[in-house]
């Protein structure tokens, strides 16, 4: 599925800023190599899911290079092929100076987006293998200036983005409740501004708080930092009383522990680690010359 059509019209401004950050002044290396036309191969060097294609493309488009992909976004780089050293993911064509202008910025984006997608895909697969069909979601724990990439990578992986930003959904956490005086006060005030088009979620630490949130009109309750057995018991009681209430489990859940929290009464399991604790995939870009590979 092509998720690039979801990107807002302003997203390419990030590309210009990323390039400016990496190349604020003279490019002496580019002066050295000149402007002859060359081809560079993007090599996949570790197992995982390819993600971040539109951003990689945009970086090279900005420096007047063309990218052709051998692997579609969302494809798996298989371990056996990595071991053989033959995973050519894409080809970049352009002036050698321009290829090297975009190289590091494009690779930095691709390695991170693919790392997120790989970890998130594994989490979704683990849930599905156990028969759970709810949403495995990221959180708003994203890197400032890089959110659009990290949220995009979750979609490529088949995970849910949760809320994209502070404006997308109302989430009332402990600080909102304490400042408002009660869960009921916080939800009622939020509903005045949110209207009918925005869901309201409340972070709850015990069953009584969740019942108060549901009675006040919350659409979603987050059961935060519950032990697995306590979570399942609480979720079952809530679903029995409020069948249409969306129940989210969160707080310290990882892909390794997620199986303990799965329940037919839990609709969403969110993990901050999906965008805050991922390993980057390993890619390299090698320029092909008649006598072989020019190493970077």
Helices and strands as residue ranges (DSSP letters): G 3-6, H 12-22, H 28-33, E 37-44, E 48-49, H 53-62, E 66-69, E 76-77, H 79-84, E 88-95, H 96-129, E 135-137, H 147-157, E 170-172, H 174-180, H 183-194, E 200-204, H 207-216, E 220-224, H 228-241, E 246-250, G 258-261, E 268-270, H 273-276, E 283-289, E 292-294
